[in-house]
């Protein structure tokens, strides 16, 4: 079975979040809309993308904090479901994602005016996060080594290289796909393109890991 060797290694970094409570709280959906508009981009990121880091093994019906709060605490299942189908990985920019969330809530409130002022005892608490990379000391040179490392590294590394890289580091393909496709990496653009799509399948982080391993196995078995 043929393996593929890179000219430069891939080094794995995990990540940890330092959370900061912003002191902004919403007790109704109208106030939630207003605070989403003024919240820093890092807070929108925390309540959407970072949800996957906090829940790496589950695929929730409401896979972001906004949808969860609206459905479970504001008792608005209709809006919760509309926000729940929103995939943050479909957006390459946080401001585009913010705009879409606001548009969904505003449209809902236009048609369900009673929901705008219906309060809850459990407020939505806006949080932002600061992400710190942690060097795992793992370097790989071949596709087989990459596949084996992905299968065993802590899930924070999957998040860091697949999700964090796209939005905060502006590496829109993500670190994995960039190395897989680059001439100094493995030079496998087809595999890289498939890995890019993994983050857009609505999977949990553990599901993303398993899918990447499967894609690597397919290439290795065909070589």
ZIPE-V588648 format. One record per residue. RES is the residue in three letters. SS is DSSP state (a for helix, b for strand, c for the rest). Layout:
res->(RES | RES)
ss->(SS | SS)
//
This chain:
res->(UNK | UNK | UNK | UNK | UNK | UNK | UNK | UNK | UNK | UNK | UNK | UNK | UNK | UNK | UNK | UNK | UNK | UNK | UNK | UNK | UNK | UNK | UNK | UNK | UNK | UNK | UNK | UNK | UNK | UNK | UNK | UNK | UNK | UNK | UNK | UNK | UNK | UNK | UNK | UNK | UNK | UNK | UNK | UNK | UNK | UNK | UNK | UNK | UNK | UNK | UNK | UNK | UNK | UNK | UNK | UNK | UNK | UNK | UNK | UNK | UNK | UNK | UNK | UNK | UNK | UNK | UNK | UNK | UNK | UNK | UNK | UNK | UNK | UNK | UNK | UNK | UNK | UNK | UNK | UNK | UNK | UNK | UNK | UNK | UNK | UNK | UNK | UNK | UNK | UNK | UNK | UNK | UNK | UNK | UNK | UNK | UNK | UNK | UNK | UNK | UNK | UNK | UNK | UNK | UNK | UNK | UNK | UNK | UNK | UNK | UNK | UNK | UNK | UNK | UNK | UNK | UNK | UNK | UNK | UNK | UNK | UNK | UNK | UNK | UNK | UNK | UNK | UNK | UNK | UNK | UNK | UNK | UNK | UNK | UNK | UNK | UNK | UNK | UNK | UNK | UNK | UNK | UNK | UNK | UNK | UNK | UNK | UNK | UNK | UNK | UNK | UNK | UNK | UNK | UNK | UNK | UNK | UNK | UNK | UNK | UNK | UNK | UNK | UNK | UNK | UNK | UNK | UNK | UNK | UNK | UNK | UNK | UNK | UNK | UNK | UNK | UNK | UNK | UNK | UNK | UNK | UNK | UNK | UNK | UNK | UNK | UNK | UNK | UNK | UNK | UNK | UNK | UNK | UNK | UNK | UNK | UNK | UNK | UNK | UNK | UNK | UNK | UNK | UNK | UNK | UNK | UNK | UNK | UNK | UNK | UNK | UNK | UNK | UNK | UNK | UNK | UNK | UNK | UNK | UNK | UNK | UNK | UNK)
ss->(c | c | c | c | b | b | b | b | b | b | b | b | b | b | b | b | b | b | b | b | b | b | b | b | b | b | c | c | a | a | a | a | a | a | a | a | a | a | c | c | a | a | a | a | a | a | a | a | c | a | a | a | a | a | c | c | c | c | c | c | c | c | c | c | a | a | a | a | a | a | a | a | c | c | c | c | a | a | a | a | a | a | a | a | c | c | c | a | a | a | c | c | c | a | a | a | a | a | a | a | a | a | a | a | a | a | a | a | a | a | a | c | a | a | a | a | a | c | c | c | c | c | c | b | b | b | b | b | b | b | b | b | b | b | b | b | b | b | b | b | b | b | a | a | a | a | a | a | a | a | a | a | c | c | a | a | a | a | a | a | a | a | a | a | a | a | a | c | c | c | c | c | c | a | a | a | a | a | a | a | a | c | c | c | c | c | c | c | a | a | a | a | a | a | a | a | a | a | c | c | c | c | c | c | a | a | a | a | a | a | a | a | a | a | a | a | a | a | a | a | a | a | c)
//
